[in-house]
Amino acid sequence: AGLAGTRRDKHIVFPRQVAMYIVREETPSSLPVIGQAFGGRDHTTALHSIDKIANEIKEDERLRFEIQSIRDRLYAAR
């Protein structure tokens, strides 16, 4: 269930794509490892998700801010 599940509802898909993007940017994890961690997905699905969010960040300042806020919270938690 949740982000690692197999559901494709829009309210779950987008946060899962953002999570994959952050994992890719902030860890040395490979695409196959990321795909597996998020519900056994193929590496091409992980790549699509990461590319999609990378492109949306360029266009959407609010999304860019939200992702930076998530990063800040991740590093503050250490």
SEFIZA-3560 file (N, C-alpha, C; in Angstrom, 3 decimals):
REM SEFIZA-3560
<numar><xx>0.833</xx><yy>-1.196</yy><zz>0.000</zz><atom>N</atom></numar>
<numar><xx>0.000</xx><yy>0.000</yy><zz>0.000</zz><atom>CA</atom></numar>
<numar><xx>0.874</xx><yy>1.255</yy><zz>0.000</zz><atom>C</atom></numar>
<numar><xx>0.262</xx><yy>2.396</yy><zz>-0.139</zz><atom>N</atom></numar>
<numar><xx>1.003</xx><yy>3.654</yy><zz>-0.101</zz><atom>CA</atom></numar>
<numar><xx>1.892</xx><yy>3.845</yy><zz>-1.311</zz><atom>C</atom></numar>
<numar><xx>2.982</xx><yy>4.581</yy><zz>-1.139</zz><atom>N</atom></numar>
<numar><xx>3.849</xx><yy>4.935</yy><zz>-2.264</zz><atom>CA</atom></numar>
<numar><xx>4.525</xx><yy>3.732</yy><zz>-2.895</zz><atom>C</atom></numar>
<numar><xx>4.746</xx><yy>2.675</yy><zz>-2.120</zz><atom>N</atom></numar>
<numar><xx>5.419</xx><yy>1.495</yy><zz>-2.661</zz><atom>CA</atom></numar>
<numar><xx>4.434</xx><yy>0.502</yy><zz>-3.267</zz><atom>C</atom></numar>
<numar><xx>3.157</xx><yy>0.804</yy><zz>-3.202</zz><atom>N</atom></numar>
<numar><xx>2.140</xx><yy>-0.106</yy><zz>-3.716</zz><atom>CA</atom></numar>
<numar><xx>1.999</xx><yy>-0.055</yy><zz>-5.221</zz><atom>C</atom></numar>
<numar><xx>0.981</xx><yy>-0.745</yy><zz>-5.708</zz><atom>N</atom></numar>
<numar><xx>0.780</xx><yy>-0.849</yy><zz>-7.151</zz><atom>CA</atom></numar>
<numar><xx>-0.366</xx><yy>0.010</yy><zz>-7.667</zz><atom>C</atom></numar>
<numar><xx>-1.013</xx><yy>0.762</yy><zz>-6.781</zz><atom>N</atom></numar>
<numar><xx>-2.151</xx><yy>1.581</yy><zz>-7.219</zz><atom>CA</atom></numar>
<numar><xx>-1.698</xx><yy>2.678</yy><zz>-8.173</zz><atom>C</atom></numar>
<numar><xx>-2.596</xx><yy>3.019</yy><zz>-9.099</zz><atom>N</atom></numar>
<numar><xx>-2.278</xx><yy>4.027</yy><zz>-10.096</zz><atom>CA</atom></numar>
<numar><xx>-3.159</xx><yy>5.255</yy><zz>-9.991</zz><atom>C</atom></numar>
<numar><xx>-3.831</xx><yy>5.423</yy><zz>-8.853</zz><atom>N</atom></numar>
<numar><xx>-4.661</xx><yy>6.610</yy><zz>-8.651</zz><atom>CA</atom></numar>
<numar><xx>-3.778</xx><yy>7.854</yy><zz>-8.726</zz><atom>C</atom></numar>
<numar><xx>-4.308</xx><yy>8.901</yy><zz>-9.320</zz><atom>N</atom></numar>
<numar><xx>-3.530</xx><yy>10.123</yy><zz>-9.525</zz><atom>CA</atom></numar>
<numar><xx>-2.958</xx><yy>10.684</yy><zz>-8.221</zz><atom>C</atom></numar>
<numar><xx>-3.740</xx><yy>10.621</yy><zz>-7.146</zz><atom>N</atom></numar>
<numar><xx>-3.263</xx><yy>11.186</yy><zz>-5.877</zz><atom>CA</atom></numar>
<numar><xx>-2.137</xx><yy>10.363</yy><zz>-5.254</zz><atom>C</atom></numar>
<numar><xx>-1.891</xx><yy>9.168</yy><zz>-5.784</zz><atom>N</atom></numar>
<numar><xx>-0.778</xx><yy>8.341</yy><zz>-5.316</zz><atom>CA</atom></numar>
<numar><xx>0.370</xx><yy>8.362</yy><zz>-6.331</zz><atom>C</atom></numar>
<numar><xx>0.051</xx><yy>8.391</yy><zz>-7.606</zz><atom>N</atom></numar>
<numar><xx>1.078</xx><yy>8.327</yy><zz>-8.652</zz><atom>CA</atom></numar>
<numar><xx>2.034</xx><yy>9.517</yy><zz>-8.574</zz><atom>C</atom></numar>
<numar><xx>1.518</xx><yy>10.733</yy><zz>-8.488</zz><atom>N</atom></numar>
<numar><xx>2.391</xx><yy>11.908</yy><zz>-8.492</zz><atom>CA</atom></numar>
<numar><xx>3.328</xx><yy>11.937</yy><zz>-7.285</zz><atom>C</atom></numar>
<numar><xx>2.825</xx><yy>11.726</yy><zz>-6.056</zz><atom>N</atom></numar>
<numar><xx>3.763</xx><yy>11.687</yy><zz>-4.925</zz><atom>CA</atom></numar>
<numar><xx>4.812</xx><yy>10.581</yy><zz>-5.063</zz><atom>C</atom></numar>
<numar><xx>4.417</xx><yy>9.433</yy><zz>-5.644</zz><atom>N</atom></numar>
<numar><xx>5.374</xx><yy>8.342</yy><zz>-5.855</zz><atom>CA</atom></numar>
<numar><xx>6.445</xx><yy>8.789</yy><zz>-6.844</zz><atom>C</atom></numar>
<numar><xx>6.056</xx><yy>9.504</yy><zz>-7.895</zz><atom>N</atom></numar>
<numar><xx>7.034</xx><yy>9.999</yy><zz>-8.870</zz><atom>CA</atom></numar>
<numar><xx>7.988</xx><yy>10.994</yy><zz>-8.215</zz><atom>C</atom></numar>
<numar><xx>7.457</xx><yy>11.867</yy><zz>-7.374</zz><atom>N</atom></numar>
<numar><xx>8.300</xx><yy>12.824</yy><zz>-6.658</zz><atom>CA</atom></numar>
<numar><xx>9.273</xx><yy>12.069</yy><zz>-5.748</zz><atom>C</atom></numar>
<numar><xx>8.772</xx><yy>11.065</yy><zz>-5.049</zz><atom>N</atom></numar>
<numar><xx>9.636</xx><yy>10.282</yy><zz>-4.154</zz><atom>CA</atom></numar>
<numar><xx>10.759</xx><yy>9.597</yy><zz>-4.941</zz><atom>C</atom></numar>
<numar><xx>10.423</xx><yy>9.031</yy><zz>-6.097</zz><atom>N</atom></numar>
<numar><xx>11.463</xx><yy>8.404</yy><zz>-6.932</zz><atom>CA</atom></numar>
<numar><xx>12.504</xx><yy>9.428</yy><zz>-7.354</zz><atom>C</atom></numar>
<numar><xx>12.042</xx><yy>10.612</yy><zz>-7.730</zz><atom>N</atom></numar>
<numar><xx>12.952</xx><yy>11.686</yy><zz>-8.134</zz><atom>CA</atom></numar>
<numar><xx>13.910</xx><yy>12.037</yy><zz>-6.992</zz><atom>C</atom></numar>
<numar><xx>13.365</xx><yy>12.209</yy><zz>-5.797</zz><atom>N</atom></numar>
<numar><xx>14.200</xx><yy>12.582</yy><zz>-4.651</zz><atom>CA</atom></numar>
<numar><xx>15.191</xx><yy>11.468</yy><zz>-4.317</zz><atom>C</atom></numar>
<numar><xx>14.731</xx><yy>10.227</yy><zz>-4.345</zz><atom>N</atom></numar>
<numar><xx>15.636</xx><yy>9.102</yy><zz>-4.070</zz><atom>CA</atom></numar>
<numar><xx>16.774</xx><yy>9.084</yy><zz>-5.085</zz><atom>C</atom></numar>
<numar><xx>16.447</xx><yy>9.306</yy><zz>-6.343</zz><atom>N</atom></numar>
<numar><xx>17.473</xx><yy>9.305</yy><zz>-7.397</zz><atom>CA</atom></numar>
<numar><xx>18.479</xx><yy>10.438</yy><zz>-7.194</zz><atom>C</atom></numar>
<numar><xx>17.983</xx><yy>11.611</yy><zz>-6.821</zz><atom>N</atom></numar>
<numar><xx>18.853</xx><yy>12.779</yy><zz>-6.641</zz><atom>CA</atom></numar>
<numar><xx>19.693</xx><yy>12.694</yy><zz>-5.368</zz><atom>C</atom></numar>
<numar><xx>19.164</xx><yy>12.098</yy><zz>-4.334</zz><atom>N</atom></numar>
<numar><xx>19.796</xx><yy>12.159</yy><zz>-3.013</zz><atom>CA</atom></numar>
<numar><xx>20.510</xx><yy>10.883</yy><zz>-2.585</zz><atom>C</atom></numar>
<numar><xx>20.414</xx><yy>9.829</yy><zz>-3.388</zz><atom>N</atom></numar>
<numar><xx>21.085</xx><yy>8.567</yy><zz>-3.031</zz><atom>CA</atom></numar>
<numar><xx>21.812</xx><yy>8.025</yy><zz>-4.264</zz><atom>C</atom></numar>
<numar><xx>22.713</xx><yy>7.075</yy><zz>-4.039</zz><atom>N</atom></numar>
<numar><xx>23.392</xx><yy>6.454</yy><zz>-5.184</zz><atom>CA</atom></numar>
<numar><xx>22.588</xx><yy>5.310</yy><zz>-5.804</zz><atom>C</atom></numar>
<numar><xx>21.322</xx><yy>5.169</yy><zz>-5.435</zz><atom>N</atom></numar>
<numar><xx>20.496</xx><yy>4.049</yy><zz>-5.905</zz><atom>CA</atom></numar>
<numar><xx>20.349</xx><yy>4.041</yy><zz>-7.420</zz><atom>C</atom></numar>
<numar><xx>20.424</xx><yy>2.848</yy><zz>-7.994</zz><atom>N</atom></numar>
<numar><xx>20.242</xx><yy>2.682</yy><zz>-9.436</zz><atom>CA</atom></numar>
<numar><xx>18.762</xx><yy>2.682</yy><zz>-9.779</zz><atom>C</atom></numar>
<numar><xx>18.456</xx><yy>2.878</yy><zz>-11.055</zz><atom>N</atom></numar>
<numar><xx>17.060</xx><yy>2.846</yy><zz>-11.505</zz><atom>CA</atom></numar>
<numar><xx>16.381</xx><yy>1.513</yy><zz>-11.196</zz><atom>C</atom></numar>
<numar><xx>17.042</xx><yy>0.357</yy><zz>-11.435</zz><atom>N</atom></numar>
<numar><xx>16.382</xx><yy>-0.903</yy><zz>-11.076</zz><atom>CA</atom></numar>
<numar><xx>16.073</xx><yy>-1.012</yy><zz>-9.576</zz><atom>C</atom></numar>
<numar><xx>16.985</xx><yy>-0.530</yy><zz>-8.732</zz><atom>N</atom></numar>
<numar><xx>16.770</xx><yy>-0.580</yy><zz>-7.285</zz><atom>CA</atom></numar>
<numar><xx>15.601</xx><yy>0.327</yy><zz>-6.896</zz><atom>C</atom></numar>
<numar><xx>15.548</xx><yy>1.523</yy><zz>-7.479</zz><atom>N</atom></numar>
<numar><xx>14.456</xx><yy>2.444</yy><zz>-7.192</zz><atom>CA</atom></numar>
<numar><xx>13.126</xx><yy>1.844</yy><zz>-7.648</zz><atom>C</atom></numar>
<numar><xx>13.101</xx><yy>1.300</yy><zz>-8.843</zz><atom>N</atom></numar>
<numar><xx>11.878</xx><yy>0.668</yy><zz>-9.348</zz><atom>CA</atom></numar>
<numar><xx>11.385</xx><yy>-0.441</yy><zz>-8.436</zz><atom>C</atom></numar>
<numar><xx>12.309</xx><yy>-1.289</yy><zz>-7.991</zz><atom>N</atom></numar>
<numar><xx>11.945</xx><yy>-2.387</yy><zz>-7.084</zz><atom>CA</atom></numar>
<numar><xx>11.399</xx><yy>-1.854</yy><zz>-5.763</zz><atom>C</atom></numar>
<numar><xx>12.021</xx><yy>-0.807</yy><zz>-5.237</zz><atom>N</atom></numar>
<numar><xx>11.605</xx><yy>-0.250</yy><zz>-3.946</zz><atom>CA</atom></numar>
<numar><xx>10.207</xx><yy>0.348</yy><zz>-4.008</zz><atom>C</atom></numar>
<numar><xx>9.796</xx><yy>0.780</yy><zz>-5.190</zz><atom>N</atom></numar>
<numar><xx>8.479</xx><yy>1.392</yy><zz>-5.348</zz><atom>CA</atom></numar>
<numar><xx>7.527</xx><yy>0.438</yy><zz>-6.049</zz><atom>C</atom></numar>
<numar><xx>7.303</xx><yy>-0.692</yy><zz>-5.445</zz><atom>N</atom></numar>
<numar><xx>6.280</xx><yy>-1.616</yy><zz>-5.912</zz><atom>CA</atom></numar>
<numar><xx>6.719</xx><yy>-2.553</yy><zz>-7.020</zz><atom>C</atom></numar>
<numar><xx>8.005</xx><yy>-2.845</yy><zz>-7.093</zz><atom>N</atom></numar>
<numar><xx>8.493</xx><yy>-3.799</yy><zz>-8.079</zz><atom>CA</atom></numar>
<numar><xx>8.394</xx><yy>-3.298</yy><zz>-9.503</zz><atom>C</atom></numar>
<numar><xx>8.538</xx><yy>-1.991</yy><zz>-9.685</zz><atom>N</atom></numar>
<numar><xx>8.431</xx><yy>-1.412</yy><zz>-11.018</zz><atom>CA</atom></numar>
<numar><xx>9.730</xx><yy>-1.617</yy><zz>-11.807</zz><atom>C</atom></numar>
<numar><xx>9.571</xx><yy>-1.579</yy><zz>-13.101</zz><atom>N</atom></numar>
<numar><xx>10.695</xx><yy>-1.686</yy><zz>-14.028</zz><atom>CA</atom></numar>
<numar><xx>11.549</xx><yy>-0.425</yy><zz>-13.973</zz><atom>C</atom></numar>
<numar><xx>12.828</xx><yy>-0.551</yy><zz>-14.317</zz><atom>N</atom></numar>
<numar><xx>13.709</xx><yy>0.632</yy><zz>-14.293</zz><atom>CA</atom></numar>
<numar><xx>13.246</xx><yy>1.706</yy><zz>-15.272</zz><atom>C</atom></numar>
<numar><xx>12.562</xx><yy>1.304</yy><zz>-16.346</zz><atom>N</atom></numar>
<numar><xx>12.087</xx><yy>2.313</yy><zz>-17.304</zz><atom>CA</atom></numar>
<numar><xx>10.958</xx><yy>3.147</yy><zz>-16.699</zz><atom>C</atom></numar>
<numar><xx>10.159</xx><yy>2.538</yy><zz>-15.824</zz><atom>N</atom></numar>
<numar><xx>9.109</xx><yy>3.282</yy><zz>-15.128</zz><atom>CA</atom></numar>
<numar><xx>9.736</xx><yy>4.295</yy><zz>-14.185</zz><atom>C</atom></numar>
<numar><xx>10.776</xx><yy>3.876</yy><zz>-13.464</zz><atom>N</atom></numar>
<numar><xx>11.490</xx><yy>4.792</yy><zz>-12.573</zz><atom>CA</atom></numar>
<numar><xx>12.085</xx><yy>5.941</yy><zz>-13.385</zz><atom>C</atom></numar>
<numar><xx>12.700</xx><yy>5.634</yy><zz>-14.517</zz><atom>N</atom></numar>
<numar><xx>13.299</xx><yy>6.670</yy><zz>-15.369</zz><atom>CA</atom></numar>
<numar><xx>12.237</xx><yy>7.651</yy><zz>-15.854</zz><atom>C</atom></numar>
<numar><xx>11.109</xx><yy>7.138</yy><zz>-16.299</zz><atom>N</atom></numar>
<numar><xx>10.017</xx><yy>8.000</yy><zz>-16.765</zz><atom>CA</atom></numar>
<numar><xx>9.566</xx><yy>8.938</yy><zz>-15.642</zz><atom>C</atom></numar>
<numar><xx>9.388</xx><yy>8.393</yy><zz>-14.450</zz><atom>N</atom></numar>
<numar><xx>8.945</xx><yy>9.198</yy><zz>-13.305</zz><atom>CA</atom></numar>
<numar><xx>9.947</xx><yy>10.296</yy><zz>-12.986</zz><atom>C</atom></numar>
<numar><xx>11.218</xx><yy>9.939</yy><zz>-12.947</zz><atom>N</atom></numar>
<numar><xx>12.282</xx><yy>10.888</yy><zz>-12.607</zz><atom>CA</atom></numar>
<numar><xx>12.377</xx><yy>11.983</yy><zz>-13.669</zz><atom>C</atom></numar>
<numar><xx>12.341</xx><yy>11.601</yy><zz>-14.931</zz><atom>N</atom></numar>
<numar><xx>12.389</xx><yy>12.589</yy><zz>-16.018</zz><atom>CA</atom></numar>
<numar><xx>11.179</xx><yy>13.513</yy><zz>-15.981</zz><atom>C</atom></numar>
<numar><xx>10.009</xx><yy>12.938</yy><zz>-15.712</zz><atom>N</atom></numar>
<numar><xx>8.778</xx><yy>13.735</yy><zz>-15.663</zz><atom>CA</atom></numar>
<numar><xx>8.877</xx><yy>14.808</yy><zz>-14.589</zz><atom>C</atom></numar>
<numar><xx>9.324</xx><yy>14.430</yy><zz>-13.399</zz><atom>N</atom></numar>
<numar><xx>9.431</xx><yy>15.398</yy><zz>-12.307</zz><atom>CA</atom></numar>
<numar><xx>10.535</xx><yy>16.412</yy><zz>-12.607</zz><atom>C</atom></numar>
<numar><xx>11.653</xx><yy>15.968</yy><zz>-13.153</zz><atom>N</atom></numar>
<numar><xx>12.748</xx><yy>16.894</yy><zz>-13.504</zz><atom>CA</atom></numar>
<numar><xx>12.245</xx><yy>17.963</yy><zz>-14.474</zz><atom>C</atom></numar>
<numar><xx>11.426</xx><yy>17.574</yy><zz>-15.435</zz><atom>N</atom></numar>
<numar><xx>10.872</xx><yy>18.543</yy><zz>-16.394</zz><atom>CA</atom></numar>
<numar><xx>9.835</xx><yy>19.450</yy><zz>-15.743</zz><atom>C</atom></numar>
<numar><xx>9.008</xx><yy>18.888</yy><zz>-14.873</zz><atom>N</atom></numar>
<numar><xx>7.977</xx><yy>19.701</yy><zz>-14.219</zz><atom>CA</atom></numar>
<numar><xx>8.604</xx><yy>20.734</yy><zz>-13.282</zz><atom>C</atom></numar>
<numar><xx>9.710</xx><yy>20.391</yy><zz>-12.652</zz><atom>N</atom></numar>
<numar><xx>10.405</xx><yy>21.324</yy><zz>-11.751</zz><atom>CA</atom></numar>
<numar><xx>10.858</xx><yy>22.564</yy><zz>-12.522</zz><atom>C</atom></numar>
<numar><xx>11.281</xx><yy>22.365</yy><zz>-13.761</zz><atom>N</atom></numar>
<numar><xx>11.741</xx><yy>23.496</yy><zz>-14.587</zz><atom>CA</atom></numar>
<numar><xx>10.618</xx><yy>24.500</yy><zz>-14.846</zz><atom>C</atom></numar>
<numar><xx>9.389</xx><yy>23.988</yy><zz>-14.939</zz><atom>N</atom></numar>
<numar><xx>8.240</xx><yy>24.826</yy><zz>-15.282</zz><atom>CA</atom></numar>
<numar><xx>7.458</xx><yy>25.324</yy><zz>-14.069</zz><atom>C</atom></numar>
<numar><xx>7.538</xx><yy>24.585</yy><zz>-12.971</zz><atom>N</atom></numar>
<numar><xx>6.643</xx><yy>24.824</yy><zz>-11.836</zz><atom>CA</atom></numar>
<numar><xx>7.440</xx><yy>25.232</yy><zz>-10.598</zz><atom>C</atom></numar>
<numar><xx>7.430</xx><yy>26.521</yy><zz>-10.325</zz><atom>N</atom></numar>
<numar><xx>8.195</xx><yy>27.048</yy><zz>-9.192</zz><atom>CA</atom></numar>
<numar><xx>7.686</xx><yy>26.499</yy><zz>-7.861</zz><atom>C</atom></numar>
<numar><xx>6.380</xx><yy>26.326</yy><zz>-7.755</zz><atom>N</atom></numar>
<numar><xx>5.810</xx><yy>25.801</yy><zz>-6.511</zz><atom>CA</atom></numar>
<numar><xx>6.289</xx><yy>24.375</yy><zz>-6.248</zz><atom>C</atom></numar>
<numar><xx>6.316</xx><yy>23.549</yy><zz>-7.295</zz><atom>N</atom></numar>
<numar><xx>6.808</xx><yy>22.180</yy><zz>-7.152</zz><atom>CA</atom></numar>
<numar><xx>8.275</xx><yy>22.188</yy><zz>-6.742</zz><atom>C</atom></numar>
<numar><xx>9.050</xx><yy>23.060</yy><zz>-7.361</zz><atom>N</atom></numar>
<numar><xx>10.475</xx><yy>23.180</yy><zz>-7.023</zz><atom>CA</atom></numar>
<numar><xx>10.642</xx><yy>23.523</yy><zz>-5.535</zz><atom>C</atom></numar>
<numar><xx>9.823</xx><yy>24.453</yy><zz>-5.069</zz><atom>N</atom></numar>
<numar><xx>9.857</xx><yy>24.851</yy><zz>-3.660</zz><atom>CA</atom></numar>
<numar><xx>9.455</xx><yy>23.682</yy><zz>-2.750</zz><atom>C</atom></numar>
<numar><xx>8.402</xx><yy>22.963</yy><zz>-3.124</zz><atom>N</atom></numar>
<numar><xx>7.936</xx><yy>21.831</yy><zz>-2.313</zz><atom>CA</atom></numar>
<numar><xx>9.008</xx><yy>20.747</yy><zz>-2.199</zz><atom>C</atom></numar>
<numar><xx>9.665</xx><yy>20.449</yy><zz>-3.314</zz><atom>N</atom></numar>
<numar><xx>10.702</xx><yy>19.411</yy><zz>-3.288</zz><atom>CA</atom></numar>
<numar><xx>11.891</xx><yy>19.866</yy><zz>-2.454</zz><atom>C</atom></numar>
<numar><xx>12.252</xx><yy>21.143</yy><zz>-2.548</zz><atom>N</atom></numar>
<numar><xx>13.331</xx><yy>21.662</yy><zz>-1.705</zz><atom>CA</atom></numar>
<numar><xx>12.939</xx><yy>21.584</yy><zz>-0.232</zz><atom>C</atom></numar>
<numar><xx>11.688</xx><yy>21.848</yy><zz>0.057</zz><atom>N</atom></numar>
<numar><xx>11.197</xx><yy>21.758</yy><zz>1.435</zz><atom>CA</atom></numar>
<numar><xx>11.300</xx><yy>20.322</yy><zz>1.953</zz><atom>C</atom></numar>
<numar><xx>10.972</xx><yy>19.358</yy><zz>1.121</zz><atom>N</atom></numar>
<numar><xx>11.107</xx><yy>17.946</yy><zz>1.505</zz><atom>CA</atom></numar>
<numar><xx>12.575</xx><yy>17.632</yy><zz>1.787</zz><atom>C</atom></numar>
<numar><xx>13.451</xx><yy>18.075</yy><zz>0.900</zz><atom>N</atom></numar>
<numar><xx>14.894</xx><yy>17.853</yy><zz>1.110</zz><atom>CA</atom></numar>
<numar><xx>15.366</xx><yy>18.470</yy><zz>2.425</zz><atom>C</atom></numar>
<numar><xx>14.933</xx><yy>19.691</yy><zz>2.678</zz><atom>N</atom></numar>
<numar><xx>15.324</xx><yy>20.371</yy><zz>3.918</zz><atom>CA</atom></numar>
<numar><xx>14.894</xx><yy>19.556</yy><zz>5.138</zz><atom>C</atom></numar>
<numar><xx>13.667</xx><yy>19.040</yy><zz>5.093</zz><atom>N</atom></numar>
<numar><xx>13.173</xx><yy>18.237</yy><zz>6.216</zz><atom>CA</atom></numar>
<numar><xx>13.941</xx><yy>16.921</yy><zz>6.350</zz><atom>C</atom></numar>
<numar><xx>14.311</xx><yy>16.326</yy><zz>5.229</zz><atom>N</atom></numar>
<numar><xx>15.094</xx><yy>15.083</yy><zz>5.286</zz><atom>CA</atom></numar>
<numar><xx>16.440</xx><yy>15.322</yy><zz>5.965</zz><atom>C</atom></numar>
<numar><xx>17.099</xx><yy>16.413</yy><zz>5.599</zz><atom>N</atom></numar>
<numar><xx>18.408</xx><yy>16.693</yy><zz>6.166</zz><atom>CA</atom></numar>
<numar><xx>18.326</xx><yy>17.200</yy><zz>7.591</zz><atom>C</atom></numar>
<numar><xx>17.241</xx><yy>17.864</yy><zz>7.953</zz><atom>N</atom></numar>
<numar><xx>17.055</xx><yy>18.333</yy><zz>9.334</zz><atom>CA</atom></numar>
<numar><xx>16.807</xx><yy>17.154</yy><zz>10.270</zz><atom>C</atom></numar>
<numar><xx>16.260</xx><yy>16.074</yy><zz>9.730</zz><atom>N</atom></numar>
<numar><xx>15.934</xx><yy>14.905</yy><zz>10.545</zz><atom>CA</atom></numar>
<numar><xx>17.162</xx><yy>14.076</yy><zz>10.904</zz><atom>C</atom></numar>
<numar><xx>18.292</xx><yy>14.358</yy><zz>10.297</zz><atom>N</atom></numar>
<numar><xx>19.483</xx><yy>13.545</yy><zz>10.548</zz><atom>CA</atom></numar>
<numar><xx>20.124</xx><yy>13.851</yy><zz>11.873</zz><atom>C</atom></numar>
//
